[in-house]
Amino acid sequence: MSIGQIRIGTLVGGGDAARVIPQIAPHGFESYSLTFWQTTGSTDLKETSKQVRELADKHGFVISSLGIFGNPLTGEGDNADSLASWERLIDHAPLFGTDIVSGFTGRLTGQSIDASLPRYAEVFGELSRRAADKGVRIAFENCDMGGTWESGDWNIAHNPTAWEKMFNAIPSDNIGLQWEPCHQMVSLIDPIPQLRKWVDKVFHVHGKDATIAWDVVREYGIHGPKPFVWHRTPGFGDTNWSDIITILMQAGYQGTIDIEGWHDPVYRDELEMTGQVHALNYLKRCRGGTFVANPV
């Protein structure tokens, strides 16, 4: 790889990283985003970081980010440890060699985005200061998790108007987005002009696409009985990822694109890694293929 080329990788469960990465590293993944659901649980982050860094030295990959996906604004039920997990990952991120911790903002359950903003500003204002002290950036995934502007359970960072309100509430340079086209396409938002507008706030990119059945939308709408959109592995969806990579590179993006698998309706189950490796090779082609040095 040349300096400035975007690395292409995949997501791996944080607690399973030392077991899974050696099995898939030979496919050529160049980065890994380690993710946790609602809590880091019993994972020994210091020991895991040591194991992963040894694998990184052996296989030549980087850890792009650590992720915790829960609701840190409520601290209720299964989300009781989500806020503390954010703190742990921020504190341990340098041990993994990454400067990004990502996840959902959370929201006040059943309330609007506007109603959730004061609690968001309180919680992530403090987390952003904690992260800044360690040279860490916070990136919010743009998934609605079934929520709307008026109500939801998980995340407020799924709409560009919400982003404006969030970044105004916490005007910190280390607060940004973990962006992907899929979640915007599910809302029938065109992701390409959106990325061009917001690229300076994109800290990390998930490799996930979507297919929109516009014939279904035109005949049945979006509230009818027929599905109108599917999450897809890159290379099987509607997005031209060459456009995405071009926009990122023109803006000087130095991060990674990490494939978020386990969503494709076709390349799943026994075909999961078939689809992911196809996406890996497709995205490498979209960035220009293998680096070729100029003649001296």
Residue pairs with C-beta under 8 A, 6 or more apart in sequence:
1 7
1 30
1 291
2 291
2 293
4 249
4 254
5 287
5 288
5 291
6 245
6 248
6 249
6 253
6 255
6 256
6 257
6 287
7 30
7 31
7 61
7 62
7 64
7 255
7 256
7 257
8 29
8 30
8 31
8 207
8 256
8 257
8 258
8 259
8 280
8 283
8 284
8 287
9 29
9 30
9 31
9 32
9 33
9 61
9 62
9 64
9 256
9 257
9 258
9 259
10 24
10 29
10 31
10 32
10 33
10 207
10 258
10 259
10 260
10 261
10 276
10 280
11 32
11 33
11 34
11 35
11 67
11 206
11 258
11 259
11 260
11 261
12 20
12 21
12 24
12 32
12 33
12 34
12 35
13 20
13 34
13 35
13 36
14 34
14 35
14 36
14 40
14 43
14 48
14 66
14 67
15 36
15 41
15 43
15 48
17 32
17 34
17 48
17 51
17 52
18 48
18 51
18 52
18 55
21 32
21 52
21 55
21 59
21 61
22 55
24 273
25 55
25 59
25 61
27 273
27 276
27 277
27 280
28 277
28 280
28 281
28 284
29 61
29 280
30 60
30 61
30 62
30 256
31 61
31 62
31 63
31 64
31 256
31 258
32 52
32 61
32 62
32 63
32 64
32 258
33 63
33 64
33 65
33 66
33 67
33 102
33 204
33 206
33 256
33 258
34 52
34 63
34 65
34 66
34 67
34 96
35 66
35 67
35 68
35 69
36 43
36 66
36 67
36 68
36 69
36 85
36 89
37 69
37 70
38 68
38 69
38 70
38 71
38 78
38 79
38 81
38 82
38 85
39 68
39 70
39 78
39 80
39 81
39 82
39 85
40 68
40 81
40 85
40 88
40 89
41 81
45 88
45 89
45 92
45 95
46 92
46 95
49 92
49 95
49 96
50 95
52 63
52 96
53 95
53 96
53 97
55 61
56 62
56 63
56 97
62 97
62 98
62 256
63 96
63 97
63 98
64 98
64 100
64 204
64 255
64 256
64 258
65 98
65 100
65 101
65 102
65 139
65 178
65 204
65 256
65 258
66 89
66 92
66 93
66 96
66 98
66 100
66 101
66 102
67 89
67 101
67 102
67 103
67 141
67 178
68 82
68 85
68 86
68 89
68 101
68 102
68 103
69 103
69 104
69 141
70 78
70 79
70 81
70 82
70 85
70 103
70 104
70 106
70 154
71 79
71 82
71 104
71 106
71 107
71 109
71 153
71 154
72 79
72 82
72 83
72 85
72 86
72 103
72 104
72 105
72 106
72 123
73 105
73 106
73 107
73 108
73 116
73 119
73 120
73 123
74 106
74 108
74 109
75 82
75 83
76 109
79 106
82 106
83 123
86 101
86 103
86 127
87 127
87 130
89 101
90 101
90 127
90 130
90 131
90 134
90 136
90 138
91 130
91 134
93 99
93 100
93 101
93 134
93 136
94 134
94 135
94 136
99 135
99 136
99 137
100 136
100 137
100 138
100 139
100 178
100 203
100 204
100 255
101 131
101 136
101 137
101 138
101 139
102 138
102 139
102 140
102 141
102 178
102 203
102 204
103 140
103 141
103 178
104 140
104 141
104 143
104 145
104 154
104 155
104 157
105 116
105 120
105 124
105 140
105 155
105 156
105 157
105 166
106 116
106 120
106 123
106 154
106 155
106 156
107 113
107 116
107 120
107 147
107 152
107 153
107 154
107 155
107 156
108 115
108 116
108 119
109 152
109 153
110 151
110 152
110 153
111 151
112 149
112 150
112 151
113 149
113 152
113 156
113 159
113 162
113 165
114 165
116 156
117 156
117 165
117 166
117 169
120 156
120 166
120 169
120 170
121 169
121 170
124 138
124 170
124 175
125 169
125 170
127 138
128 138
128 170
128 172
128 174
128 175
131 137
131 138
131 174
132 172
132 174
136 174
137 174
137 175
137 176
137 203
138 174
138 175
138 176
139 176
139 177
139 178
139 203
139 204
140 155
140 157
140 166
140 175
140 176
140 177
140 178
141 155
141 157
141 177
141 178
141 180
141 183
141 206
142 157
142 158
142 177
142 178
142 179
142 180
142 183
142 184
143 154
143 155
143 158
143 183
144 152
144 155
144 158
144 159
144 183
144 186
144 187
145 152
145 153
145 154
145 155
145 158
146 152
146 153
146 154
147 153
147 154
147 155
147 156
147 158
149 159
149 162
156 162
156 166
157 163
157 166
157 177
158 183
158 187
159 187
160 189
160 194
160 197
160 198
163 177
163 198
163 201
166 175
167 175
167 201
176 201
176 202
176 203
177 198
177 201
177 202
177 203
177 204
178 203
178 204
178 205
178 206
179 195
179 198
179 202
179 204
179 205
179 206
180 205
180 206
180 207
180 208
180 260
181 191
181 192
181 195
181 208
181 209
181 210
181 237
181 239
181 244
182 206
182 208
182 209
182 210
182 231
182 232
182 237
182 263
183 208
184 190
184 191
184 194
185 191
185 209
185 210
185 212
185 229
185 238
185 239
186 210
186 229
186 231
188 212
188 217
188 222
191 239
191 244
192 239
192 240
192 243
192 244
192 247
195 202
195 244
195 247
195 248
196 247
199 247
199 248
199 251
199 253
200 251
202 248
202 253
202 255
203 255
204 255
204 256
204 258
205 244
205 248
205 253
205 255
205 256
205 257
205 258
206 257
206 258
206 259
206 260
207 233
207 234
207 257
207 258
207 259
207 260
207 279
207 283
208 231
208 232
208 233
208 234
208 259
208 260
208 263
209 231
209 232
209 233
209 234
209 235
209 236
209 237
209 238
209 239
209 241
210 229
210 230
210 231
210 232
210 237
210 238
210 239
211 229
211 230
211 232
211 236
211 237
211 238
212 228
212 229
212 238
213 226
213 227
213 228
213 229
216 224
216 226
216 227
216 228
217 228
220 226
220 228
222 228
230 264
230 265
231 263
231 264
231 265
232 238
232 263
232 264
232 265
233 259
233 261
233 263
233 264
233 267
233 275
233 276
233 278
233 279
234 241
234 259
234 279
234 282
234 283
235 241
235 278
235 279
235 282
235 283
236 264
236 266
236 267
236 275
236 278
236 279
240 286
241 282
241 283
241 286
242 286
244 286
245 257
245 283
245 286
245 287
248 255
249 287
257 283
259 276
259 279
259 280
259 283
261 272
261 275
261 276
261 279
262 268
262 272
264 272
264 275
266 275
267 274
267 275
267 276
267 278
268 275
284 290
